[in-house]
């Protein structure tokens, strides 16, 4: 066997071994544009399919706070240590992974300010939810353009849903719940929106995983590269 043939065989063995277990899942990672609204829920949980779950509460004059920002990192956010209050800084947010912050408004409960969205620092120090559905936060997270057939696995507490082109994709538990895991297969290659409800105090959990690129694709690209190198080397000898 030639030196080139030996290298190609070795590469094939390595890639086949890597793909033997199938594509592995990893946390969805990137920069995600997020909008969040928080307010008192008056002892009643909301579900993660409404574009504005606080609309009904606004009619009785309950104040809300709103913010937009970009989160950069893995969608592996959780406050599972039971810490009270359920602070945003305990949820996995830091000044380093949030950017382009813009927010306003405060939320009060029992005559105390529990959330202040006027600055990034005060947002990090705010509580995102409380037990008894006293107040909660509702997130709209733009996951970007994802490919049809992508399988998203959502671990969450208390409610999540996936939308594409204004339509809910798959079935998820979107009302108040304990920690659950849902799987959604995307039906189209288009912008994908995740709605997430954070309520009823800690634990607060939002974890999104997707299959990593198959090693088979790496094999194909590598083999193609080796053939190209061989072809160029053959031409150079002429």
C-alpha positions as CSV (number, residue, x, y, z in Angstrom):
1,X,0.0,0.0,0.0
2,X,1.3,3.5,-0.9
3,X,2.0,6.1,1.8
4,X,-1.1,8.0,0.7
5,X,-3.2,4.9,0.8
6,X,-2.0,4.2,4.4
7,X,-2.9,7.7,5.5
8,X,-6.4,7.4,3.9
9,X,-7.0,4.0,5.6
10,X,-6.0,5.3,9.0
11,X,-8.2,8.4,8.6
12,X,-11.2,6.2,7.6
13,X,-10.6,3.9,10.7
14,X,-10.5,6.9,13.0
15,X,-13.6,8.6,11.5
16,X,-15.6,5.3,11.5
17,X,-14.8,4.8,15.2
18,X,-15.9,8.3,16.0
19,X,-19.3,7.8,14.3
20,X,-19.9,4.3,15.7
21,X,-21.8,5.8,18.6
22,X,-23.9,8.2,16.5
23,X,-23.9,12.0,16.8
24,X,-23.5,13.2,20.3
25,X,-25.7,15.9,21.8
26,X,-24.3,19.1,23.2
27,X,-25.7,22.3,24.7
28,X,-26.9,24.7,22.0
29,X,-24.2,27.4,22.1
30,X,-24.0,30.8,20.5
31,X,-25.2,34.4,20.8
32,X,-29.0,34.6,21.4
33,X,-31.2,37.6,21.4
34,X,-33.5,37.5,24.4
35,X,-36.5,39.6,25.6
36,X,-37.9,39.1,29.0
37,X,-40.9,40.5,30.9
38,X,-41.4,40.1,34.6
39,X,-44.4,40.8,36.9
40,X,-46.7,39.6,39.6
41,X,-48.7,36.6,38.6
42,X,-51.2,37.0,41.5
43,X,-50.8,33.4,42.6
44,X,-51.6,31.9,39.2
45,X,-49.1,30.3,36.8
46,X,-48.9,31.2,33.1
47,X,-48.0,29.0,30.2
48,X,-45.3,29.3,27.6
49,X,-47.4,29.6,24.5
50,X,-48.7,33.1,24.9
51,X,-46.9,36.0,23.3
52,X,-47.8,38.1,26.4
53,X,-48.8,36.1,29.4
54,X,-49.0,39.3,31.5
55,X,-51.7,40.9,29.4
56,X,-54.4,39.8,31.8
57,X,-52.6,41.0,34.8
58,X,-52.0,44.5,33.3
59,X,-55.8,45.1,33.5
60,X,-55.6,45.2,37.3
61,X,-52.7,47.6,37.3
62,X,-49.9,45.2,38.2
63,X,-46.5,46.7,37.2
64,X,-44.1,44.8,34.9
65,X,-40.4,45.2,34.1
66,X,-39.0,44.5,30.6
67,X,-35.6,44.0,29.1
68,X,-33.7,42.9,26.0
69,X,-30.2,41.7,25.7
70,X,-27.9,39.2,24.0
71,X,-26.8,36.2,25.9
72,X,-23.6,34.5,24.7
73,X,-22.7,31.0,25.8
74,X,-24.3,27.6,26.2
75,X,-28.1,27.4,26.9
76,X,-27.4,25.6,30.1
77,X,-29.0,27.9,32.7
78,X,-30.1,26.7,36.1
79,X,-30.6,27.6,39.7
80,X,-31.0,24.2,41.3
81,X,-29.5,25.0,44.8
82,X,-32.8,26.1,46.1
83,X,-31.4,29.6,46.9
84,X,-34.1,32.1,47.7
85,X,-34.7,34.6,46.2
86,X,-34.3,33.1,42.7
87,X,-31.7,35.6,41.6
88,X,-30.7,36.2,37.9
89,X,-27.1,35.9,39.0
90,X,-27.8,32.5,40.4
91,X,-29.5,31.4,37.1
92,X,-26.2,31.5,35.2
93,X,-26.2,35.1,34.0
94,X,-23.1,37.3,34.5
95,X,-21.9,40.7,33.3
96,X,-19.6,38.8,31.0
97,X,-22.2,36.8,29.1
98,X,-24.9,39.5,28.7
99,X,-24.4,42.4,26.3
100,X,-26.5,45.1,24.5
101,X,-28.7,45.3,27.6
102,X,-31.7,47.6,27.6
103,X,-34.3,47.5,30.3
104,X,-36.7,49.4,32.5
105,X,-39.3,49.0,35.2
106,X,-39.6,47.4,38.7
107,X,-41.6,44.7,40.3
108,X,-42.7,44.9,43.9
109,X,-44.0,42.3,46.2
110,X,-45.1,42.7,49.8
111,X,-44.1,46.3,49.6
112,X,-40.5,45.4,48.6
113,X,-38.8,45.8,45.2
114,X,-37.9,42.3,44.1
115,X,-36.8,43.2,40.5
116,X,-35.2,46.3,39.1
117,X,-34.5,46.3,35.3
118,X,-33.1,49.8,35.0
119,X,-29.5,48.6,34.5
120,X,-27.6,45.4,33.9
121,X,-26.2,45.4,37.4
122,X,-29.6,45.7,39.0
123,X,-31.0,43.1,36.6
124,X,-28.4,40.6,37.8
125,X,-29.3,41.4,41.4
126,X,-33.1,40.9,40.7
127,X,-35.2,37.9,41.6
128,X,-36.7,36.2,38.6
129,X,-39.4,34.3,40.4
130,X,-40.9,33.4,43.7
131,X,-42.7,30.4,45.3
132,X,-46.5,30.4,45.3
133,X,-46.5,32.0,41.8
134,X,-46.2,35.4,43.5
135,X,-44.2,36.8,40.5
136,X,-42.4,35.3,37.5
137,X,-40.5,36.0,34.3
138,X,-41.3,35.1,30.7
139,X,-38.6,34.7,28.1
140,X,-38.6,34.9,24.3
141,X,-35.3,33.5,23.0
142,X,-34.3,33.7,19.4
143,X,-32.4,30.5,18.6
144,X,-31.5,31.7,15.1
145,X,-32.0,29.8,11.9
146,X,-31.9,26.0,12.6
147,X,-32.2,23.2,10.0
148,X,-35.2,21.1,9.4
149,X,-34.9,17.8,11.1
150,X,-32.8,19.2,14.0
151,X,-33.8,17.5,17.2
152,X,-33.9,19.9,20.2
153,X,-34.0,18.4,23.7
154,X,-35.4,20.9,26.3
155,X,-35.0,20.4,30.0
156,X,-37.0,23.0,31.8
157,X,-39.0,24.1,34.8
158,X,-41.8,25.6,34.5
159,X,-42.8,25.5,30.9
160,X,-41.3,25.8,27.4
161,X,-42.4,25.8,23.8
162,X,-40.8,26.0,20.3
163,X,-42.2,28.1,17.5
164,X,-41.3,28.5,13.8
165,X,-43.2,30.9,11.5
166,X,-45.7,31.6,14.2
167,X,-46.6,28.0,14.7
168,X,-45.9,25.8,17.7
169,X,-43.6,22.9,16.7
170,X,-44.1,19.5,18.5
171,X,-45.6,18.9,21.9
172,X,-44.0,20.2,25.1
173,X,-45.2,20.8,28.6
174,X,-45.8,24.5,28.5
175,X,-47.6,25.1,31.8
176,X,-46.3,25.1,35.4
177,X,-44.5,21.9,36.1
178,X,-41.6,20.3,37.9
179,X,-38.4,19.6,36.0
180,X,-39.2,17.8,32.7
181,X,-37.5,16.9,29.5
182,X,-39.2,17.4,26.1
183,X,-37.9,16.6,22.6
184,X,-38.9,18.6,19.5
185,X,-38.0,17.9,15.9
186,X,-37.9,21.0,13.7
187,X,-40.0,20.9,10.6
188,X,-38.4,23.7,8.6
189,X,-35.1,25.5,8.1
190,X,-36.0,28.9,9.5
191,X,-35.8,31.2,12.5
192,X,-36.7,29.3,15.6
193,X,-38.1,30.9,18.8
194,X,-38.1,29.4,22.3
195,X,-40.6,30.6,24.9
196,X,-39.7,29.8,28.5
197,X,-41.6,30.6,31.7
198,X,-39.7,30.9,34.9
199,X,-42.0,30.9,37.9
200,X,-42.7,29.5,41.4
201,X,-39.1,30.0,42.7
202,X,-36.1,27.8,42.5
203,X,-35.3,25.4,40.9
204,X,-35.2,27.4,37.7
205,X,-33.9,25.3,34.8
206,X,-33.5,25.9,31.1
207,X,-31.2,23.6,29.2
208,X,-31.3,23.1,25.4
209,X,-29.2,20.4,23.6
210,X,-28.9,19.5,19.9
211,X,-26.9,16.8,18.1
212,X,-23.4,17.8,17.3
213,X,-22.3,17.6,13.6
214,X,-21.7,14.0,12.6
215,X,-18.1,12.8,12.4
216,X,-19.1,11.4,9.0
217,X,-19.2,14.9,7.6
218,X,-15.7,15.4,8.9
219,X,-14.6,12.1,7.2
220,X,-16.0,13.2,3.9
221,X,-14.3,16.6,4.0
222,X,-11.0,15.0,5.1
223,X,-11.0,12.4,2.4
224,X,-11.8,15.0,-0.2
225,X,-8.9,17.1,1.1
226,X,-6.5,14.2,0.8
227,X,-7.5,13.4,-2.7
228,X,-7.0,17.1,-3.6
229,X,-3.6,17.0,-2.1
230,X,-2.7,13.9,-4.0
231,X,-4.0,15.4,-7.2
232,X,-1.9,18.5,-6.8
233,X,1.2,16.5,-5.9
234,X,0.7,14.4,-9.1
235,X,0.5,17.6,-11.2
236,X,3.6,19.0,-9.6
237,X,5.6,15.9,-10.8
238,X,4.6,16.6,-14.4
